Amino acid sequence: MQRALSLARRGWGRTAPNPMVGAVVVRGGRVVGEGAHRRFGGDHAEVEALRKAGKRADGASLYVTLEPCSHWGKTPPCTDAIIGAGIREVVCATRDPNPRAKGGAAVLRRAGIRVRFGLERAEAEELNAAFFFAMRGGRAARRPFVTLKLAVSADGSVARRRNGSGVRTAITGAPANREVHRMRAQHDAVAVGIGTALADSPRLTVRLVRKPRIPPVRIVFDRTARIPLRSPLVRGARKAPTVVMAQTPSPDRELELFNAGVELVRARSLSAGLQALARQGVTSLLVEGGPTLAAAFLRARAVDRIVIFRSPRRLGRGAVAAFDDPSLLEKFRLVEQRRLGRDVMTVYDPTTRRA
């Protein structure tokens, strides 16, 4: 199953709105076929693995990270291919929460195939966390799955301060920066606050890794729509979809942004803005804003994962702190931690308290 999970990641940024799935065919203790769902509309992982296994799939076991589908979508039901190949056992990491696609296990059992669930379930669901959120609770919450990302110095700061305001400060190294672009590729939208837009002049595009199937929408939370027309986000709006989320923009400003190719969405609150994004089909949102926007999302209880890239660098006294409460992250469940060059990436689940 670990190999199947590794294969599933080959679809990173290419399968949405479908999940990433990997599959491995094992016969006599040996892998005889493996596959991944590589792109939306392409073959599912089970079909690719069975095709590579060929006749060796007869009497074999199939390990798959998600319950095989039993319905016609862009491709035929995977259950048909599994039954036709002569598979004797299917081991699934987790059930499919999609009401249209679930039920494959029942179909396979009626065909005399043994089906088991639960092997590496937590990792499989974390891999497709936004998909599971949308299917299980996102519709009720009426908002996207939100990941909050911050690059933080060893002394807990996100930027140096000049004239009372934060200024653009390079904190993390190249491996961490590549990971951020990889995260962008897996999200429907990437957001910053107006403070970050003014201080950093970000482009919020995917550049350092393989391009996603659909580029993420770029979003600026900007109460009065004061983002300069010379901002890279505005100048590039005709090439990359760009949204300004505003509460009290002037009609003249709205017209200027419209003429520049920017969509302006009026929202009276953060929650209303997230609901507007969900109505536009945004199921996953990566928030890269600074501490002000981060605090707003946390206060609204609208964060599902926090990703901290911690650098060994220190910014010293007077720098902009990441959080008002330095012990905030200690309260949340630790999901993952790994080293990226000299930096350490840590993922927290703020919806679950640390045991």
C-alpha positions in Angstrom: 0.0 0.0 0.0 2.9 2.4 0.6 4.0 1.8 -3.0 0.4 2.5 -4.1 0.5 5.8 -2.2 3.8 6.7 -3.8 2.3 6.0 -7.2 -0.8 8.1 -6.4 1.4 11.2 -6.0 2.3 11.1 -9.7 -1.1 12.7 -10.4 -0.2 15.7 -8.2 -1.9 18.8 -9.8 -3.3 16.9 -12.7 -6.4 14.9 -11.4 -8.6 17.5 -9.8 -11.5 17.5 -9.2 -10.9 13.7 -9.0 -8.6 12.4 -6.2 -5.1 11.0 -6.7 -5.1 7.2 -6.7 -2.4 4.5 -6.9 -2.8 0.8 -7.4 -0.5 -2.3 -7.3 -1.2 -5.8 -8.4 0.5 -8.6 -6.4 0.7 -12.3 -7.2 2.7 -14.9 -5.4 4.3 -12.1 -3.2 5.6 -10.3 -6.3 4.4 -7.0 -7.9 3.2 -7.8 -11.4 1.6 -4.5 -12.3 1.2 -1.0 -11.0 -0.6 2.2 -12.0 -1.7 5.7 -11.1 -4.5 8.1 -12.0 -2.2 10.5 -13.9 -4.6 13.1 -15.2 -8.3 14.0 -15.1 -10.2 12.0 -17.8 -7.4 9.5 -18.2 -7.3 5.8 -17.1 -7.8 5.2 -13.4 -5.0 3.6 -11.4 -6.6 0.2 -11.2 -7.0 0.0 -15.0 -3.4 1.0 -15.7 -2.1 -1.5 -13.1 -4.3 -4.4 -14.5 -3.2 -3.6 -18.1 0.5 -3.8 -17.1 -0.2 -7.1 -15.2 -2.0 -8.7 -18.1 -2.8 -12.4 -17.6 -0.8 -12.4 -14.4 -3.7 -10.5 -12.7 -5.7 -13.7 -12.7 -5.9 -14.9 -9.1 -3.8 -11.9 -7.8 -4.5 -9.3 -5.1 -5.0 -5.6 -5.9 -3.9 -2.9 -3.5 -5.5 0.4 -4.2 -5.5 3.7 -2.2 -9.3 4.3 -2.8 -12.3 2.1 -3.2 -12.7 1.3 -6.9 -15.5 3.2 -8.7 -18.6 1.4 -9.9 -20.1 4.0 -12.2 -19.6 5.4 -15.7 -17.9 8.8 -15.6 -15.1 9.9 -18.0 -14.1 6.2 -18.0 -15.9 2.9 -17.5 -16.3 1.4 -14.0 -13.1 0.1 -12.5 -15.1 -2.7 -10.9 -15.7 -4.2 -14.4 -12.0 -4.3 -15.2 -11.2 -5.9 -11.8 -13.8 -8.6 -12.2 -12.8 -9.2 -15.8 -9.1 -9.6 -14.9 -9.8 -12.4 -12.4 -8.6 -10.5 -9.3 -9.3 -12.6 -6.1 -8.8 -9.9 -3.5 -8.9 -6.1 -3.3 -7.3 -4.3 -0.4 -8.4 -0.6 -0.2 -6.9 2.0 2.0 -10.2 3.8 2.4 -13.8 4.1 1.1 -14.8 6.5 -1.6 -16.8 9.3 -0.1 -18.2 10.5 -3.4 -21.9 9.5 -3.5 -21.7 9.0 -7.3 -18.7 6.8 -7.2 -18.9 4.8 -4.0 -20.3 1.3 -3.7 -17.6 -0.5 -5.6 -16.8 -2.8 -2.7 -20.4 -4.2 -2.8 -20.2 -4.8 -6.5 -16.9 -6.7 -6.1 -18.2 -8.8 -3.2 -21.2 -9.8 -5.2 -18.8 -11.1 -7.8 -17.1 -13.3 -5.2 -14.0 -11.0 -4.7 -12.8 -10.5 -1.2 -12.5 -6.8 -0.2 -10.7 -5.3 2.8 -10.4 -1.7 4.1 -8.2 0.3 6.4 -4.6 -0.4 5.4 -2.8 3.0 5.6 -6.2 4.8 5.7 -4.9 7.9 7.5 -2.2 8.6 4.9 -4.5 7.9 2.0 -7.1 10.3 3.3 -4.5 13.0 4.1 -3.1 12.7 0.5 -6.6 13.7 -0.8 -7.7 15.8 2.2 -9.4 18.5 0.2 -11.3 15.9 -1.8 -12.5 14.2 1.4 -13.4 17.5 2.9 -15.5 18.5 -0.1 -17.3 15.1 -0.2 -17.9 14.8 3.6 -18.3 18.2 5.0 -17.2 21.0 2.6 -20.6 21.3 1.0 -22.2 21.8 4.4 -19.5 24.3 5.4 -19.9 26.0 2.0 -16.3 26.9 1.8 -13.1 25.5 0.3 -10.6 23.3 2.1 -8.1 25.9 3.4 -4.4 25.4 3.9 -2.5 28.2 5.6 1.2 28.4 4.8 3.8 30.6 6.5 7.6 30.8 6.3 8.9 31.5 9.8 12.3 32.3 11.1 13.9 30.4 14.0 12.8 33.2 16.3 9.2 33.1 15.1 9.0 36.0 12.7 7.9 36.3 9.1 9.6 39.5 8.0 11.8 42.3 9.0 10.2 45.6 9.9 10.9 49.0 8.3 9.1 52.2 9.1 6.5 50.3 11.1 5.6 47.8 8.3 6.9 44.5 7.2 9.2 44.3 4.2 9.9 41.5 1.8 12.3 39.1 3.6 13.8 35.9 2.1 13.6 33.3 4.8 13.6 29.8 3.4 15.9 28.1 0.8 15.4 26.7 -2.6 14.0 23.2 -1.6 11.3 24.9 0.6 10.5 27.3 -2.2 10.0 24.5 -4.7 7.7 22.8 -2.2 5.6 25.9 -2.0 5.2 25.9 -5.8 4.3 22.2 -5.6 1.6 23.1 -3.1 0.2 25.8 -5.4 -0.1 23.3 -8.2 -2.4 21.1 -6.1 -4.8 23.9 -5.1 -7.6 25.5 -7.0 -6.7 28.9 -5.7 -3.8 30.8 -4.0 -4.5 33.8 -1.8 -2.7 36.7 -0.1 -3.8 39.7 1.8 -3.3 43.3 0.5 -0.4 43.7 3.0 1.6 40.9 1.4 0.5 42.0 -2.1 2.0 45.5 -1.4 5.1 44.4 0.4 6.2 41.4 -1.7 4.7 42.0 -5.2 4.1 38.3 -5.6 3.0 36.6 -8.8 1.4 33.5 -7.1 2.0 31.4 -10.2 3.4 27.9 -10.4 6.9 28.1 -11.8 9.4 25.8 -10.1 7.6 22.5 -10.7 5.5 20.8 -13.3 2.5 23.0 -14.3 -0.9 21.9 -13.0 -3.7 20.9 -15.4 -5.5 24.1 -14.5 -3.5 27.1 -13.1 -4.7 28.2 -9.6 -6.8 31.3 -9.4 -5.0 34.1 -7.7 -6.9 35.9 -5.0 -6.2 39.1 -3.0 -8.2 39.8 0.1 -8.3 43.6 -0.1 -11.1 45.3 1.8 -11.2 48.6 -0.2 -9.6 47.2 -3.5 -6.6 49.5 -3.1 -4.2 47.1 -4.9 -2.1 49.2 -7.4 -2.8 48.7 -11.1 1.0 48.2 -11.5 1.0 45.2 -9.2 2.2 42.0 -10.9 -1.1 40.4 -9.9 -3.1 43.0 -11.8 -0.7 43.3 -14.8 -0.8 39.5 -15.3 -4.6 39.1 -14.8 -5.3 38.5 -18.4 -3.0 35.5 -18.4 -3.8 34.1 -15.0 -7.3 34.4 -13.4 -7.2 37.0 -10.7 -9.8 37.9 -8.1 -9.9 40.8 -5.7 -12.1 40.0 -2.7 -13.3 43.4 -1.4 -15.9 44.8 1.0 -16.2 48.5 0.2 -14.7 49.2 -3.3 -15.6 52.4 -5.1 -17.4 52.0 -8.4 -14.5 53.8 -10.2 -12.0 51.3 -8.7 -14.1 48.4 -9.7 -14.2 49.6 -13.3 -10.4 50.1 -13.3 -9.8 46.5 -12.1 -12.4 45.2 -14.6 -10.6 46.9 -17.5 -7.4 45.3 -16.3 -8.9 41.8 -16.4 -9.4 41.4 -12.7 -12.6 40.0 -11.3 -13.8 41.9 -8.2 -16.0 40.0 -5.8 -17.9 41.9 -3.1 -18.0 40.1 0.3 -19.1 41.6 3.6 -16.9 39.2 5.6 -14.2 36.6 5.2 -16.8 33.8 5.6 -18.9 35.4 2.8 -15.8 35.6 0.6 -15.1 31.9 1.1 -18.7 31.0 0.3 -18.4 33.0 -2.9 -15.3 31.1 -3.9 -17.0 27.8 -3.2 -19.9 28.8 -5.4 -17.3 29.5 -8.2 -16.0 25.9 -7.9 -13.0 26.5 -5.7 -12.7 23.4 -3.5 -9.1 24.0 -2.2 -7.4 27.3 -1.2 -3.8 27.9 -0.3 -3.4 31.0 1.9 0.1 32.5 1.6 -0.7 35.8 3.3 1.2 37.2 6.3 0.2 37.2 10.0 -2.8 39.6 9.5 -4.6 37.4 7.0 -3.5 34.3 8.9 -5.0 35.6 12.1 -8.3 36.4 10.3 -8.6 32.9 8.9 -7.8 31.4 12.3 -10.3 33.6 14.1 -13.0 32.6 11.6 -12.1 28.9 12.2 -11.6 28.5 8.5 -8.3 26.7 8.4 -8.0 23.0 7.9 -4.2 22.6 7.7 -1.3 24.9 8.7 2.0 24.4 6.9 5.0 26.0 8.6 8.4 26.3 6.8 10.8 27.0 9.6 14.2 28.4 8.8 17.3 28.3 11.0 17.7 32.1 10.2 16.9 34.6 13.0 15.5 38.0 12.2 16.1 39.5 15.6 14.2 42.0 17.7 11.5 44.1 16.1 10.7 41.7 13.3 7.0 40.8 12.4 5.9 37.9 14.5 4.0 35.0 12.8 1.5 34.6 15.6 0.5 36.7 18.7 0.6 33.5 20.7 4.0 31.8 20.2 2.6 28.5 21.6 -0.4 28.4 19.2 0.9 25.5 17.1 1.7 23.3 20.1 -2.1 22.9 20.6 -2.7 21.3 17.2 -2.3 17.7 16.0 1.0 17.1 14.2 0.3 15.6 10.7 3.8 15.5 9.1 7.3 16.8 9.5 10.2 16.6 7.1 13.4 18.4 6.3 13.8 20.4 3.1 17.4 21.5 2.8 18.2 23.6 5.9 14.5 24.2 6.5 11.9 22.1 8.3 8.3 21.7 6.9 5.7 20.9 9.6 2.0 20.3 8.9 -0.6 20.8 11.6 -4.3 20.0 11.8 -5.9 22.9 13.7 -9.3 21.1 13.7 -7.9 18.5 16.1 -6.2 19.2 19.4 -2.9 17.5 20.2 -3.4 14.5 22.5 
